[in-house]
């Protein structure tokens, strides 16, 4: 189902080009390009006849060169259309349709003869556009000081935002009017930022907005390759957002060598919030899969020797003694052993046994390798070698034991943000994994980037993340990157990037908690670019029961934790809590055991960012469906219209929901499990409490 139609090609003078437009296939979305009298490029976006992005400027400031902002003339305008179906290796559906109309504007700067093209792709639910610099004599190597792409708002919309930090996305979301962002910055940053390292009116993408007339707008980027991540800087007087790139150590934004394209800037729009969740624009704007044989890339459900360390119950390091000599030269028999070290043979085998008994695919083990005592106790500059285990962690024995149980161990690489060190050790580390039966790695980038002055989302470090994924593919290794740049659909091209963290995950529930409505916003923001390793499944909400010195509380109900397995999409899905906590609630744990990790179809039943989400997904390769709900601050009744089911079948639904007495603060473990016979004509009405939710397992009856 592929089509490519060249509609027409013609040349226009600047005087002729008052407004060149391109409509989406269903004619509901429209982009209009124009040049001002000064030859400055502008664009405007409409949806269903209403302006969504008002006329907005485009172009670049350059270092030691005249800007690419005006004096342009149009050399050519070309139109094309494409309609194709492609199959992701894993995903929220078995197939994805990529259907758009395209408009390419070829520009030349008259005073310098420098060429810049702008390519627009218009989908039914939004647009993507990027800048393209062809090979040319007048613009070979150049440095971008700032990208000047505007996103002019048509009103003071409601925004769900986090600050435009260059080094972390691990914030709770703030919901406010656009005009209130500047005044709220200091409050949001309290306890989060140690220095001003970003604009005080900058926010991160994906930015989720809602207009007063009921339109939902999502601004993000796709195919972030060889370029810094984009934030959005706000002019609070004009309500215009402008692209604000992550700088490098000396303040430059991007180093360009023609031919070179920028990432796509995306705007998804609908009058139904569910369509934002269903959009695949971000994936569609990326290149097709670059890996020929993908048979080794397999979605999996895993547990981990992790939560007990996050909560402070156990330790990453084998000893509390900071070593005085270089890596590999310490005699651990001469230092005091840390009795709380979690990654020991006995404890890891305990997790393996539990995982094998309950059908999990893998076990993540952190703190297995030498160096944690130095990193925690002495210097954040410490660098790991990724191959040297502690004396109480027997790599060969544990991997053999796991294999005998039908489980595999998942590697952990904490890079300590020393990216050059990681690149030096990468081949050796990946070979070590292959030699010892590891097929997946969780990589971490905690701390300030080394080399000094670089940021987590600058061009140089973005290139490192992509290099690590490509190198892992050479060794047939799947990557789950934490603290890396937020994803932009690159997993279409490299599907061995099975998950990222890149947002405030469950671990923050052990660091003081997250807002009760956090997971009703993340699917509209962070997950627009790709799956998140959110690590749900916490059943013990009172963290002091794990660590008396930690008074944190998980701000959800237990039933909400179950619903997250459907809401927070990931092909690498974790049951984060300790085995002994699951053993207390084995009837609820059954949902985690049963729920799928790879999907044939997804149906977005109801959604309102910051308020609630209900999603139904059909498991790939079976007739089973699973429904998940996450609720925000207000108690409400969710409506589950079961018309997504096969009309020729009758199903048994097992519903795991909040008890009427459930309270995320005082009674979070109160839940009810009930079964009902349902058909596609059934409409379920399920009450959810604040920060509550539910999970439903739907299985055909014989």
C-alpha positions as MATLAB code, in Angstrom:
seq = 'XXXXXXXXXXXXXXXXXXXXXXXXXXXXXXXXXXXXXXXXXXXXXXXXXXXXXXXXXXXXXXXXXXXXXXXXXXXXXXXXXXXXXXXXXXXXXXXXXXXXXXXXXXXXXXXXXXXXXXXXXXXXXXXXXXXXXXXXXXXXXXXXXXXXXXXXXXXXXXXXXXXXXXXXXXXXXXXXXXXXXXXXXXXXXXXXXXXXXXXXXXXXXXXXXXXXXXXXXXXXXXXXXXXXXXXXXXXXXXXXXXXXXXXXXXXXXXXXXXXXXXXXXXXXXXXXXXXXXXXXXXXXXXXXXXXXXXXXXXXXXXXXXXXXXXXXXXXXXXXXXXXXXXXXXXXXXXXXXXXXXXXXXXXXXXXXXXXXXXXXXXXXXXXXXXXXXXXXXXXXXXXXXXXXXXXXXXXXXXXXXXXXXXXXXXXXXXXXXXXXXXXXXXXXXXXXXXXXXXXXXXXXXXXXXXXXXXXXXXXXXXXXXXXXXXXXXXXXXXXXXXXXXXXXXXXXXXXXXXXXXXXXXXXXXXXXXXXXXXXXXXXXXXXXXXXXXXXXXXXXXXXXXXXXXXXXXXXXXXXXXXXXXXXXXXXXXXXXXXXXXXXXXXXXXXXXXXXXXXXXXXXXXXXXXXXXXXXXXXXXXXXXXXXXXXXXXXXXXXXXXXXXXXXXXXXXXXXXXXXXXXXXXXXXXXXXXXXXXXXXXXXXXXXXXXXXXXXXXXXXXX';
ca = [
       0.000    0.000    0.000;
       2.535    2.560   -1.140;
       1.933    5.601   -3.297;
       4.092    8.448   -4.472;
       2.474   11.148   -6.568;
       4.237   14.270   -7.774;
       1.422   16.753   -8.075;
       3.173   19.776   -9.566;
       6.423   21.669   -9.520;
       6.858   25.343  -10.349;
       8.998   28.340   -9.507;
       7.715   31.449   -7.755;
       9.137   34.894   -7.141;
       8.867   36.412   -3.655;
       6.215   38.792   -4.917;
       4.103   35.883   -6.133;
       4.378   33.857   -2.945;
       1.763   35.522   -0.763;
       0.832   32.216    0.848;
       1.591   28.685   -0.362;
      -0.444   26.045    1.431;
      -0.540   22.280    1.832;
      -3.525   20.328    3.163;
      -3.584   16.992    4.948;
      -5.116   13.970    3.182;
      -8.489   14.553    4.904;
      -8.110   18.332    4.453;
      -8.528   19.006    8.194;
      -4.936   20.132    8.837;
      -3.246   22.850    6.797;
       0.118   24.576    6.760;
       0.668   27.914    5.035;
       4.151   29.151    4.102;
       4.947   32.726    3.193;
       7.748   35.262    2.873;
       7.502   38.732    4.357;
       8.443   41.848    2.410;
      11.932   41.450    3.890;
      12.160   37.902    2.581;
      11.773   36.311    6.012;
      10.235   32.805    5.992;
       7.071   32.234    8.023;
       4.584   29.447    8.528;
       1.100   29.122    9.939;
      -0.943   26.056   10.910;
      -4.713   25.552   10.837;
      -6.862   22.633   11.968;
     -10.516   22.289   11.027;
     -10.394   25.841    9.721;
      -9.106   27.352   12.974;
      -5.643   28.821   13.449;
      -3.591   26.689   15.822;
      -0.142   28.211   15.250;
      -0.347   31.849   14.201;
       2.140   33.241   11.685;
       5.543   32.287   13.087;
       9.077   33.158   12.070;
      11.743   30.681   10.945;
      15.502   30.625   10.443;
      18.843   30.683   12.252;
      21.412   32.895   13.917;
      24.949   31.807   12.980;
      28.310   32.176   14.683;
      30.634   34.609   12.860;
      28.321   34.787    9.848;
      25.234   36.675    8.746;
      21.982   35.071    9.933;
      19.684   32.891    7.877;
      16.610   34.940    8.716;
      15.655   37.143    5.748;
      16.449   38.235    2.182;
      15.248   34.867    0.883;
      13.565   34.202   -2.405;
      11.724   31.047   -3.447;
      13.533   28.942   -6.029;
      11.084   26.087   -6.179;
       7.975   24.582   -4.556;
       7.395   20.853   -4.798;
       4.500   18.721   -3.642;
       4.301   15.004   -2.971;
       2.099   12.524   -1.126;
       2.718    9.186    0.516;
       0.507    6.466    1.934;
       2.184    3.369    3.327;
       1.738    0.699    5.985;
       4.775   -0.426    7.965;
       5.229   -2.972   10.741;
       7.141   -2.038   13.888;
       9.272   -4.708   15.536;
       7.328   -3.986   18.736;
       4.781   -1.349   19.528;
       1.327   -0.249   20.542;
      -0.104   -1.755   17.374;
       0.899   -4.363   14.832;
       0.924   -1.955   11.882;
       1.285    1.806   11.485;
      -0.062    3.915    8.647;
       2.169    6.716    7.360;
      -0.078    8.977    5.277;
       0.811   12.586    4.524;
       0.983   15.308    1.917;
       4.319   17.075    1.535;
       5.433   20.540    0.497;
       9.104   21.383   -0.074;
      10.049   25.073   -0.228;
      13.483   25.636   -1.803;
      14.919   29.001   -0.701;
      17.963   31.046   -1.617;
      19.302   33.998    0.342;
      19.709   36.629   -2.345;
      22.613   38.580   -0.884;
      24.731   35.502   -0.112;
      23.392   32.847   -2.510;
      23.025   30.487    0.448;
      20.411   27.751    0.015;
      18.008   26.441    2.662;
      15.053   24.171    2.091;
      12.049   23.755    4.381;
      10.149   20.479    4.094;
       6.602   20.230    5.494;
       4.678   17.001    5.960;
       0.999   17.441    6.733;
      -0.899   14.639    8.450;
      -4.580   14.496    9.331;
      -3.689   15.128   12.996;
      -0.795   17.548   12.604;
       2.408   18.581   10.865;
       6.123   17.981   10.866;
       8.706   20.282    9.281;
      12.467   20.487    9.132;
      15.251   22.560    7.616;
      17.472   20.976    4.974;
      20.833   22.329    3.845;
      21.982   20.902    0.501;
      25.614   20.756   -0.593;
      26.621   24.241   -1.767;
      29.641   26.466   -2.225;
      28.454   29.284    0.014;
      27.464   27.173    3.005;
      29.711   24.207    3.712;
      30.686   24.277    7.397;
      28.764   26.561    9.743;
      27.885   26.880   13.415;
      24.378   27.585   14.661;
      24.194   30.140   17.447;
      20.432   29.730   17.775;
      17.523   28.260   15.882;
      14.731   30.824   15.534;
      11.691   28.648   14.872;
       8.613   30.211   16.414;
       5.400   28.671   17.683;
       3.002   31.597   18.082;
       0.071   30.761   20.315;
      -3.399   32.080   19.566;
      -4.347   32.480   23.223;
      -3.344   31.956   26.835;
      -3.703   28.180   26.735;
      -3.475   25.717   29.599;
       0.001   24.133   29.564;
       1.426   20.999   31.165;
       5.121   21.823   31.437;
       8.476   21.178   33.052;
      11.464   23.584   32.984;
      13.789   23.586   29.990;
      16.669   22.037   31.934;
      19.661   20.968   29.820;
      20.455   17.979   32.051;
      17.314   16.396   33.429;
      13.648   15.805   32.707;
      12.980   14.428   36.187;
      10.447   17.038   37.243;
       6.846   16.824   38.311;
       4.642   18.568   35.759;
       3.128   21.956   36.474;
      -0.273   22.805   35.000;
      -0.875   26.514   34.437;
      -1.771   29.133   31.878;
       1.054   29.997   29.496;
       1.183   33.503   30.949;
       1.854   32.057   34.423;
       4.938   30.039   33.465;
       7.457   32.798   34.168;
       6.076   33.605   37.635;
       5.997   29.915   38.628;
       9.579   29.102   37.640;
      11.218   29.791   40.988;
       8.638   27.663   42.781;
       9.107   24.766   40.356;
      12.892   24.897   40.594;
      13.029   24.836   44.388;
      15.059   21.792   45.352;
      15.612   20.755   41.731;
      18.250   23.012   40.210;
      21.536   24.066   41.797;
      22.282   26.693   39.190;
      20.655   28.608   36.390;
      21.524   26.510   33.382;
      18.562   27.344   31.202;
      16.246   30.169   30.272;
      13.898   31.189   33.089;
      10.973   31.031   30.652;
      12.044   27.855   28.852;
      10.063   24.607   28.908;
      10.789   21.158   27.578;
       9.130   19.251   24.816;
       6.884   17.457   24.433;
       4.733   20.393   25.534;
       1.043   19.619   26.007;
      -1.466   22.471   25.634;
      -5.235   22.897   25.673;
      -7.067   25.888   24.226;
     -10.204   27.423   25.696;
     -12.179   26.283   22.648;
     -11.236   22.644   23.226;
      -8.232   22.015   20.975;
      -5.345   19.912   22.271;
      -1.909   20.873   20.939;
       1.317   18.926   21.347;
       4.692   20.422   20.332;
       7.724   18.142   20.117;
      10.453   16.996   17.725;
      11.213   13.825   15.777;
      14.410   12.166   14.541;
      16.865   13.927   16.850;
      20.113   12.994   15.105;
      23.392   14.953   15.064;
      21.724   17.998   16.590;
      20.975   19.304   20.104;
      17.627   18.725   21.800;
      15.092   21.515   21.432;
      13.480   23.350   24.327;
      10.921   26.130   23.926;
      11.670   29.631   25.178;
       8.594   31.723   25.917;
       8.047   35.424   25.345;
       5.370   35.950   28.031;
       4.227   39.227   26.459;
       3.487   37.850   23.000;
       2.792   34.214   24.004;
       5.260   33.058   21.363;
       7.386   29.998   22.033;
      10.698   29.844   20.180;
      13.060   26.922   19.727;
      15.880   27.041   22.268;
      18.632   24.515   21.611;
      20.879   22.890   24.204;
      24.325   24.532   24.022;
      27.698   22.847   24.179;
      30.507   23.629   26.636;
      31.386   26.928   24.948;
      27.841   28.053   24.224;
      27.457   27.025   20.590;
      24.356   25.106   19.607;
      25.070   22.952   16.549;
      27.938   22.247   14.185;
      26.723   21.661   10.649;
      28.373   20.224    7.543;
      26.252   20.189    4.403;
      24.333   18.196    3.426;
      22.606   18.264    6.799;
      19.014   18.179    8.020;
      17.645   19.339   11.335;
      15.236   17.159   13.317;
      11.551   17.528   12.514;
       9.529   20.020   14.529;
       6.124   18.480   15.211;
       2.715   19.889   16.079;
      -0.075   17.389   16.807;
      -3.589   18.804   17.083;
      -7.066   17.457   17.806;
     -10.301   18.393   19.525;
     -10.180   14.952   21.166;
      -7.342   14.242   23.606;
      -7.407   10.565   22.685;
      -6.122   11.401   19.203;
      -2.948   12.891   20.669;
      -2.222    9.537   22.300;
      -3.049    7.653   19.097;
      -0.879    9.777   16.803;
       2.221    8.145   15.324;
       3.651   11.284   13.686;
       6.826   11.062   15.768;
       7.618    7.528   14.593;
       6.528    8.179   11.010;
       8.997   11.051   10.638;
      11.915    8.744   11.420;
      13.734    6.541    8.936;
      12.722    2.871    8.479;
      14.410    0.122   10.461;
      18.165   -0.010    9.819;
      18.626   -3.479   11.370;
      18.204   -6.316    8.869;
      17.714   -9.175   11.330;
      15.525   -8.115   14.249;
      14.682  -11.607   15.527;
      16.830  -11.048   18.636;
      14.855   -7.963   19.694;
      12.170   -9.315   22.002;
       9.830   -7.494   24.404;
      10.216   -8.799   27.926;
       8.885   -8.541   31.447;
      11.509   -8.294   34.154;
      12.193   -7.832   37.855;
      15.218   -6.280   39.467;
      17.619   -6.064   42.357;
      16.963   -2.324   42.326;
      14.027   -1.034   44.377;
      15.608   -2.177   47.640;
      18.612    0.002   46.782;
      16.569    2.992   45.596;
      14.693    3.029   48.897;
      17.905    2.730   50.937;
      17.096   -0.726   52.308;
      20.186   -2.108   50.590;
      23.383   -0.793   49.041;
      24.975   -0.737   45.589;
      28.515   -0.938   46.962;
      30.285   -4.022   48.327;
      32.206   -1.931   50.855;
      31.957    1.525   52.363;
      35.724    1.948   52.168;
      36.871    4.310   49.439;
      39.686    2.653   47.587;
      43.011    4.439   47.529;
      44.386    2.882   44.389;
      43.274    2.499   40.803;
      40.563    0.174   39.586;
      41.648   -3.471   39.696;
      44.431   -2.973   42.213;
      42.431   -3.239   45.431;
      42.485   -6.362   47.564;
      38.901   -6.542   48.788;
      39.910   -9.069   51.442;
      41.543   -6.203   53.307;
      38.501   -3.922   53.452;
      35.331   -4.099   55.503;
      32.370   -5.698   53.745;
      29.066   -3.832   53.443;
      26.498   -6.273   54.827;
      23.675   -4.543   52.954;
      25.203   -5.092   49.484;
      22.233   -6.316   47.429;
      23.966   -7.742   44.348;
      25.248  -10.865   46.078;
      24.897  -14.434   44.848;
      22.325  -15.510   47.423;
      20.027  -12.511   46.960;
      20.222  -12.594   43.163;
      19.315  -16.296   43.175;
      16.305  -15.443   45.348;
      15.074  -13.029   42.682;
      15.814  -15.534   39.918;
      13.779  -18.221   41.676;
      10.817  -15.874   42.149;
      10.974  -14.666   38.545;
      11.159  -18.206   37.183;
       8.239  -19.351   39.328;
       6.026  -16.557   38.062;
       6.991  -16.464   34.396;
       9.233  -13.378   34.172;
      11.828  -13.163   31.429;
      14.688  -11.345   33.115;
      16.342   -9.977   36.240;
      18.132   -6.628   36.292;
      20.991   -6.487   38.798;
      22.545   -3.166   39.729;
      25.589   -2.742   41.954;
      27.259   -5.902   40.636;
      30.521   -4.292   39.538;
      33.468   -2.668   41.254;
      33.593    1.039   41.881;
      30.368    2.060   43.588;
      32.105    2.803   46.878;
      34.359    5.293   45.089;
      31.562    6.870   43.107;
      29.296    7.317   46.122;
      31.936    7.959   48.737;
      34.700    9.873   47.068;
      34.205   11.391   43.657;
      31.564   11.625   40.970;
      34.493   11.584   38.556;
      34.962    7.868   39.170;
      34.778    5.776   36.006;
      33.748    2.117   35.776;
      35.207   -0.583   33.545;
      31.876   -2.506   33.140;
      33.464   -5.964   33.349;
      34.862   -6.409   36.880;
      32.390   -7.905   39.386;
      32.500   -7.631   43.153;
      33.756  -10.751   45.008;
      30.212  -11.748   46.049;
      28.811  -11.638   42.494;
      29.791  -14.663   40.365;
      28.938  -13.710   36.785;
      29.331  -17.154   35.243;
      27.528  -19.042   38.006;
      24.601  -16.628   38.220;
      24.033  -16.465   34.472;
      24.177  -20.251   34.294;
      21.721  -20.530   37.182;
      19.360  -18.040   35.564;
      19.528  -19.865   32.232;
      18.712  -23.173   33.921;
      15.557  -21.519   35.263;
      14.516  -20.016   31.932;
      15.461  -16.497   33.024;
      18.193  -14.167   31.796;
      20.149  -11.513   33.650;
      20.015   -7.913   32.443;
      23.269   -5.952   32.531;
      23.635   -2.574   34.227;
      26.143    0.027   33.014;
      26.333    3.160   35.137;
      28.494    5.398   32.975;
      28.706    8.098   35.706;
      28.162   10.420   32.708;
      31.766    9.911   31.619;
      30.798    9.329   28.013;
      34.330    9.119   26.602;
      35.226    6.471   29.156;
      32.111    4.506   28.187;
      32.963    4.738   24.506;
      36.502    3.492   25.210;
      35.137    0.471   27.073;
      32.056   -0.143   24.932;
      33.320   -2.939   22.689;
      34.861   -4.765   25.632;
      31.723   -4.291   27.732;
      29.335   -5.478   25.013;
      31.564   -8.451   24.207;
      31.584   -9.334   27.915;
      27.799   -9.312   27.819;
      27.599  -11.578   24.798;
      30.159  -13.987   26.260;
      28.154  -14.252   29.483;
      24.619  -14.473   28.134;
      23.389  -10.912   28.646;
      21.036   -9.726   25.886;
      19.961   -6.356   27.286;
      21.597   -3.486   29.152;
      20.265   -0.682   31.289;
      22.655    2.243   30.892;
      22.718    5.185   33.275;
      24.016    8.742   32.921;
      23.812   10.079   36.464;
      25.713   13.260   37.293;
      27.401   16.040   35.360;
      28.624   15.122   31.909;
      32.348   14.470   31.547;
      33.936   16.167   29.559;
      33.182   19.205   31.670;
      30.684   21.774   30.516;
      28.774   19.501   28.169;
      25.101   18.922   28.833;
      23.028   15.760   28.649;
      21.104   17.056   25.606;
      23.810   18.843   23.585;
      24.678   17.730   20.058;
      27.849   15.953   21.173;
      26.081   13.911   23.853;
      23.035   13.201   21.676;
      25.458   11.698   19.179;
      26.921    9.557   21.953;
      23.537    8.080   22.866;
      22.866    7.202   19.235;
      26.365    5.756   18.862;
      25.811    3.509   21.899;
      22.570    2.146   20.415;
      24.190    1.473   17.034;
      27.191   -0.204   18.654;
      24.878   -2.349   20.781;
      23.078   -3.470   17.622;
      26.401   -4.802   16.316;
      26.467   -7.142   19.314;
      22.708   -7.889   19.191;
      22.063   -6.121   22.480;
      18.916   -4.257   23.496;
      19.332   -0.888   25.239;
      17.307    0.713   28.032;
      18.903    4.141   28.525;
      18.279    6.136   31.701;
      19.045    9.848   32.153;
      19.559   10.040   28.369;
      17.877   12.542   26.045;
      14.100   12.188   25.700;
      13.242    9.919   22.773;
      12.048   11.280   19.437;
      10.913    8.129   17.621;
      14.402    6.875   16.766;
      13.343    3.414   17.945;
      11.674    3.002   14.542;
      15.133    3.063   12.982;
      16.929    1.254   15.809;
      14.308   -0.898   17.576;
      16.977   -2.334   19.889;
      16.422    0.925   21.797;
      13.608   -0.828   23.641;
      13.082    1.789   26.359;
      14.267    5.010   27.955;
      13.664    6.584   31.310;
      14.180   10.282   30.482;
      11.464   11.550   32.826;
      10.423   11.382   36.451;
       9.926    7.654   37.002;
       8.777    5.484   39.876;
      12.109    5.890   41.682;
      11.027    9.384   42.712;
       8.262    7.822   44.769;
      11.151    6.782   47.057;
      12.633   10.302   47.013;
       9.652   12.159   48.444;
       6.980   11.131   45.969;
       5.457   12.407   42.731;
       2.217   14.270   42.157;
      -0.850   12.026   42.253;
      -1.749   12.886   38.638;
       1.770   12.421   37.230;
       0.942    9.380   35.101;
      -2.099   11.081   33.577;
       0.281   13.609   31.967;
       3.298   11.519   30.948;
       1.496    9.702   28.090;
       0.766   13.125   26.534;
       4.332   14.384   26.950;
       7.212   12.007   27.515;
       5.643    8.989   25.782;
       4.926   10.906   22.566;
       8.539   10.157   21.575;
       8.705    6.511   22.586;
       8.252    3.991   25.396;
       9.264    4.758   28.969;
      10.842    2.405   31.481;
       8.627    3.828   34.214;
       9.183    0.757   36.453;
       5.676    0.381   37.936;
       4.308   -2.336   40.211;
       5.058   -1.019   43.701;
       2.764   -2.664   46.265;
       4.263   -1.349   49.525;
       3.554    2.383   49.561;
       5.097    3.173   52.963;
       8.829    3.380   52.213;
       9.693    3.547   55.925;
       8.804   -0.135   56.123;
      11.795   -0.836   53.874;
      14.059    1.817   55.345;
      13.149    3.414   58.696;
      15.194    6.465   57.719;
      13.138    7.091   54.581;
       9.736    8.683   55.170;
       8.707    8.826   51.502;
       5.335    7.570   50.338;
       4.207    6.222   46.968;
       1.385    8.545   45.962;
      -0.909    6.042   44.231;
      -3.173    3.180   45.133;
      -2.180   -0.402   44.469;
      -4.880   -0.673   41.801;
      -3.347    2.343   40.039;
      -0.002    0.510   39.930;
      -1.695   -2.310   38.029;
      -3.298    0.042   35.527;
       0.106    1.552   34.725;
       1.146   -1.649   32.922;
      -1.273   -0.665   30.177;
      -1.060    3.137   30.466;
       2.740    3.522   30.590;
       3.658    1.714   27.389;
       6.970   -0.121   27.224;
       8.107   -3.337   25.522;
      10.506   -3.698   28.474;
       8.177   -3.740   31.454;
       9.339   -4.076   35.063;
       7.747   -5.387   38.242;
       9.720   -3.052   40.473;
       8.878   -4.160   44.016;
      10.435   -6.832   46.218;
       9.315  -10.487   45.992;
       8.137  -10.500   49.601;
       5.761   -7.619   48.893;
       4.214   -9.420   45.950;
       3.807  -12.553   48.067;
       1.485  -10.573   50.361;
      -0.854   -9.723   47.476;
      -0.592  -12.656   45.097;
      -4.155  -12.215   43.845;
      -3.329   -8.675   42.633;
       0.098   -9.788   41.411;
      -1.698  -12.091   38.991;
      -2.497   -9.104   36.772;
       1.203   -8.241   36.438;
       1.930  -11.867   35.537;
      -0.815  -11.926   32.905;
      -0.534   -8.490   31.272;
       1.068   -8.336   27.836;
       4.170   -6.399   26.786;
       3.656   -6.287   23.023;
       0.451   -5.184   21.372;
      -1.528   -5.807   18.203;
      -3.982   -2.971   18.701;
      -4.542   -0.087   21.122;
      -7.832    1.705   21.737;
      -7.840    4.969   23.670;
     -11.137    4.895   25.525;
     -11.092    8.163   27.470;
      -8.460   10.763   28.237;
      -7.943   14.229   29.650;
      -4.350   15.299   30.398;
      -3.815   15.750   34.118;
      -7.180   14.147   34.925;
      -7.532   10.547   33.688;
      -6.593    8.039   30.997;
      -8.171    4.690   30.102;
      -6.577    2.520   27.412;
      -7.435   -0.949   26.046;
      -4.780   -3.018   24.289;
      -4.960   -6.359   22.507;
      -1.996   -8.624   23.151;
      -0.025   -9.538   20.044;
      -0.386  -13.204   19.149;
      -3.447  -13.822   21.332;
      -7.105  -12.883   21.678;
      -6.602  -11.392   25.146;
      -7.253   -7.739   25.908;
      -6.026   -5.655   28.822;
      -7.444   -2.352   30.024;
      -5.631    0.114   32.247;
      -6.708    3.300   33.965;
      -4.816    5.997   35.830;
      -6.784    8.661   37.657;
      -5.738   12.123   38.840;
      -6.725   14.200   41.833;
     -10.492   13.760   41.683;
     -12.610   10.706   42.381;
     -14.566    9.815   39.260;
     -16.405    7.072   37.428;
     -14.513    5.694   34.429;
     -16.536    4.486   31.440;
     -15.186    1.405   29.647;
     -17.059    0.919   26.375;
     -16.217   -2.644   25.337;
     -17.146   -2.188   21.666;
     -13.486   -2.857   20.778;
     -14.095   -6.575   21.432;
     -14.898   -9.178   18.766;
     -18.659   -9.240   18.172;
     -18.649  -13.037   17.823;
     -17.071  -13.774   21.207;
     -18.000  -13.744   24.866;
     -15.292  -12.816   27.337;
     -14.442  -13.188   31.009;
     -13.260   -9.896   32.496;
     -11.227   -9.889   35.707;
     -11.352   -6.388   37.177;
      -8.737   -5.176   39.663;
     -10.072   -1.873   41.024;
      -9.967    0.477   43.982;
     -12.050   -0.482   46.991;
     -14.511    2.229   47.991;
     -12.400    2.844   51.105;
      -9.148    3.191   49.166;
      -7.092    6.312   49.773;
      -3.643    6.790   48.259;
      -2.357    8.366   51.476;
      -4.034    6.353   54.217;
      -5.369    3.146   52.642;
      -3.618    2.554   49.295;
      -3.701   -1.254   49.417;
      -7.486   -1.497   49.488;
      -8.629   -3.128   46.271;
     -11.342   -5.382   44.916;
     -11.031   -8.186   42.372;
     -14.204   -9.226   40.592;
     -15.092  -11.183   37.469;
     -17.799  -10.487   34.923;
     -18.958  -12.033   31.671;
     -18.899   -9.336   29.000;
     -19.396   -8.829   25.269;
     -18.701   -5.952   22.922;
     -22.059   -4.476   23.969;
     -20.972   -4.174   27.598;
     -20.277   -0.780   29.136;
     -18.412   -0.975   32.454;
     -18.630    1.870   34.955;
     -15.785    1.740   37.466;
     -15.248    4.183   40.308;
     -11.652    5.347   40.786;
     -10.386    7.307   43.773;
      -7.801   10.090   43.708;
      -4.484    8.697   42.376;
      -6.322    5.438   41.870;
      -7.033    3.325   38.838;
      -7.662   -0.196   37.676;
      -6.492   -3.031   35.483;
      -8.769   -5.386   33.592;
      -7.790   -8.727   32.077;
     -10.201   -9.805   29.317;
      -9.996  -13.396   28.070;
     -12.324  -15.128   25.561;
     -14.579  -17.790   27.054;
     -14.490  -21.186   25.379;
];
